[in-house]
Amino acid sequence: MSEPLPTAPPRVVVVSELTLVAEAVSASLAGADLEAVTMRWPEPHSSARRGLAPRARQGHGPGIGLMINDLDSWSRLRGAWRLIAEIPLQWVVLTSTPHGPMWGAVLEAGAVAVMPGDAHLAAVRAVILSVSRAEEQIAPSERALLTGAWAELLERLERIGQRIHSLTPREHEVLTMLHAGHPVASIAQLLEISPATVRSQVKSVLRKLEVSTQLAAVAAFDDLIAWQRTGPVDVRA
């Protein structure tokens, strides 16, 4: 037996970086007796409000936003964060990113629910109806666990930044070259030093970064670069 609809179907604003995905989901929701419109994904340096379609601003009540976002990069997370923070909707996020820190990030930004990206239409519809009735979607303990995981991730990146800052100029140069894919022999040749000296500097880099392998050091450096390039302060603001 299906759930009873509210007196007026809730308005749902569907948004995705992929316009065709947003349109397809919007059409599916409309076919499930919900009022659905699409919203343009904003350009990186424009106001998120500019992407909101006029029809989405009409009607009574705050409305519900359905965001489809993989949250698999800092730039995508930043875009999601801006939308949630700037557009006054009750946001439900569909994401393929596993249950963990990124879920906590959008919850901290103000989302009311997060769901797996492969959730069936019936499950998405049920959550939308539940949100429209102002029902709690995530238990306080689960919310605390997820937002705590997000806070721990940011703290880890900040610690990595501090450790990389502690490297000497030559150690930083070696790490940068490892990140670029150069093996020890190539680094030695480019820097005109012996391979033994490079290996010694690599060991010092691993010790200061508190990792055990070159791969782990490169991965940590890559995460930090992506985080800083996107603007870590803006992500949390």
PyMOL commands that set and color helices and strands:
alter all, ss='L'
color gray80, all
select helices_A, chain A and resi 19-31+48-51+54-57+74-86+101-109+121-132+140-165+169-179+184-191+195-209+214-230+232-236
alter helices_A, ss='H'
color red, helices_A
select strands_A, chain A and resi 11-16+35-39+64-68+90-95+113-116
alter strands_A, ss='S'
color yellow, strands_A
deselect
rebuild
show_as cartoon
